[in-house]
């Protein structure tokens, strides 16, 4: 489990993992910082991977909900799940994910819903959320919106619209830029395939 003394190393590793990946720079390291202080954060499920004293991966869990009219179903999500670039492709992320999925199942959680890489998570068993009759909060479904049952049949009675913690929506650019000053400066570069 992460301790306070790991915080900076975890955020720095997260910044390295996401820098220029989806857009210029990244905000995931700031998300990690904000998530730790959020009421929805689940430190008892979140884990870091350490090799020779170096933080090389992390997975952060938080509470989420699926709402169907007056029915509110408690569910969980994770994000970020990331690995130091030089350790990517070595199974670190999958190890973190499988270990924490077992922890979550043992604590009675029914399932996990994420926004993630559609070419990565299905091989671990994730399916698009249309398989569970679950949509995004604005009624959409797409390949990157996925879920997994932690016990067979555990999500059969859950349907509706997915709502993650508000912390994911509240990462103002100016706050991220200010937070970046705590880390060695990295160059922002435009690459093909970035979202925006």
CORLIN-V833846 format. One record per pair of residues at least 12 apart in sequence whose C-alpha atoms are under 10 Angstrom apart, sorted by the first residue. I is the first residue (numbers start at 0). J is the second residue. If there is no record, write none. Layout:
I;J
I;J
//
This chain:
0;42
0;43
0;44
0;45
0;46
0;47
0;48
0;49
0;57
1;42
1;43
1;45
1;46
1;47
1;48
1;49
1;54
1;57
2;42
2;47
5;47
5;49
5;53
5;54
6;31
6;32
6;35
6;54
7;28
7;32
7;54
7;181
7;182
8;53
8;54
8;55
9;28
9;31
9;32
9;47
9;48
9;49
9;53
9;54
9;55
9;56
9;57
9;81
9;82
9;83
10;27
10;28
10;29
10;30
10;31
10;32
10;54
10;57
10;182
11;28
11;29
11;54
11;83
11;179
11;181
11;182
11;183
12;28
12;53
12;54
12;55
12;56
12;57
12;81
12;82
12;83
12;84
13;25
13;26
13;27
13;28
13;29
13;30
13;31
13;54
13;55
13;56
13;57
13;58
13;79
13;80
13;81
13;82
13;83
13;84
14;26
14;27
14;28
14;29
14;31
14;81
14;83
14;179
14;182
14;185
15;27
15;28
15;81
15;82
15;83
15;84
15;85
15;185
16;28
16;55
16;56
16;79
16;80
16;81
16;82
16;83
16;84
16;85
16;86
16;87
17;79
17;81
17;82
17;83
17;84
18;185
18;186
18;187
18;188
19;185
19;186
19;187
19;188
19;189
19;190
19;193
20;188
20;189
20;190
20;191
20;192
20;193
20;194
21;189
21;190
21;191
21;192
21;193
21;194
21;195
22;187
22;188
22;189
22;190
22;191
22;192
22;193
22;194
22;195
23;186
23;187
23;188
23;189
23;190
23;193
23;194
23;195
24;175
24;176
24;179
24;185
24;186
24;187
24;188
24;189
25;172
25;175
25;176
25;179
25;187
26;170
26;171
26;172
26;174
26;175
26;176
26;178
26;179
27;78
27;79
27;80
27;81
27;167
27;170
27;175
28;79
28;175
28;178
28;179
29;170
29;171
29;174
29;175
29;176
29;177
29;178
29;179
30;59
30;78
30;79
30;166
30;167
30;168
30;169
30;170
30;175
31;57
31;58
31;59
31;78
31;79
31;166
31;167
32;178
33;166
33;167
33;169
33;170
34;59
34;60
34;61
34;78
34;79
34;164
34;165
34;166
34;167
35;59
35;60
35;61
36;166
37;61
37;164
37;165
37;166
38;61
38;62
38;164
38;166
39;60
39;61
39;62
39;63
39;75
39;163
39;164
39;165
39;166
40;59
40;60
40;61
40;62
40;63
40;75
40;76
40;77
40;164
40;166
41;59
41;60
41;61
41;62
41;75
41;76
41;77
42;58
42;59
42;60
42;61
43;59
43;60
43;99
43;102
43;103
43;106
44;58
44;59
44;60
44;61
44;77
44;98
44;99
44;100
44;101
44;102
44;103
44;106
45;57
45;58
45;59
45;60
45;61
45;77
45;78
45;80
45;95
45;96
45;98
45;99
45;102
45;103
46;58
46;59
46;60
46;80
46;95
46;96
46;98
46;99
47;59
47;80
47;81
47;82
47;91
47;92
47;95
48;81
48;82
48;83
48;91
48;92
48;94
48;95
49;91
53;83
54;82
54;83
55;81
55;82
55;83
55;84
55;85
55;86
55;87
55;91
55;92
56;79
56;80
56;81
56;82
56;83
56;84
56;86
56;87
56;91
56;92
56;94
56;95
57;78
57;79
57;80
57;81
57;82
57;83
57;91
57;92
57;95
57;96
58;77
58;78
58;79
58;80
58;81
58;82
58;92
58;95
58;96
58;99
59;76
59;77
59;78
59;79
59;80
59;81
59;99
60;75
60;76
60;77
60;78
60;79
60;80
60;99
60;103
60;111
61;74
61;75
61;76
61;77
61;78
61;111
61;163
61;164
61;166
62;74
62;75
62;76
62;77
62;111
62;162
62;163
62;164
63;75
63;76
63;77
63;111
63;112
63;113
63;161
63;162
63;163
63;164
63;165
64;76
64;112
64;157
64;159
64;160
64;161
64;162
64;163
64;164
65;112
65;133
65;134
65;135
65;136
65;157
65;158
65;159
65;160
65;161
65;162
65;163
66;133
66;134
66;136
66;157
66;158
66;159
66;160
66;161
66;162
67;133
67;157
67;158
67;159
67;160
67;161
68;159
68;160
70;157
70;158
70;159
71;157
71;158
71;159
71;160
71;161
72;109
72;154
72;156
72;157
72;158
72;159
72;160
72;161
73;108
73;109
73;110
73;157
74;108
74;109
74;110
74;111
74;112
74;154
74;157
74;161
74;162
74;163
75;103
75;108
75;109
75;110
75;111
75;112
75;113
75;146
75;163
75;164
76;110
76;111
76;112
76;113
76;114
76;146
76;162
76;163
76;164
77;96
77;99
77;111
77;112
77;113
77;114
77;115
77;163
78;113
78;114
78;115
78;167
79;113
79;114
79;115
80;92
80;93
80;95
80;96
80;115
81;95
82;95
93;119
93;120
93;123
96;120
96;123
97;123
100;147
100;148
100;149
101;149
101;150
102;149
103;149
104;148
104;149
104;150
104;153
105;149
105;150
107;149
107;150
107;153
108;148
108;149
108;150
108;153
108;154
109;147
109;148
109;149
109;150
109;151
109;152
109;153
109;154
109;155
109;157
110;146
110;147
110;148
110;149
110;150
110;151
110;152
110;153
110;154
110;157
111;125
111;145
111;146
111;147
111;148
111;149
111;154
112;125
112;126
112;127
112;128
112;133
112;144
112;145
112;146
112;147
112;148
112;161
112;162
112;163
113;125
113;127
113;128
113;143
113;144
113;145
113;146
113;147
113;161
113;163
114;127
114;135
114;141
114;142
114;143
114;144
114;145
114;146
115;142
115;143
115;144
115;145
115;146
116;142
116;143
116;144
116;145
117;141
117;142
117;143
117;144
117;145
118;142
118;143
119;143
120;143
120;145
120;146
120;147
121;145
121;146
121;147
123;147
124;145
124;146
124;147
124;148
125;144
125;145
125;146
125;147
125;148
126;142
126;143
126;144
126;145
126;146
126;147
126;148
127;140
127;141
127;142
127;143
127;144
127;145
127;146
127;147
128;140
128;141
128;142
128;143
128;144
128;145
128;146
128;147
128;158
128;161
129;141
129;142
129;144
129;145
129;146
129;158
130;145
130;146
130;147
130;155
131;145
131;146
131;147
131;148
131;154
131;155
131;156
131;157
131;158
131;159
132;154
132;155
132;156
132;157
132;158
132;159
132;160
133;145
133;146
133;157
133;158
133;159
133;160
133;161
134;158
134;159
134;160
134;161
134;162
135;159
135;160
135;161
135;162
135;163
136;159
136;160
136;161
136;162
136;163
137;160
137;161
137;162
138;159
138;160
138;161
139;160
139;161
144;161
//
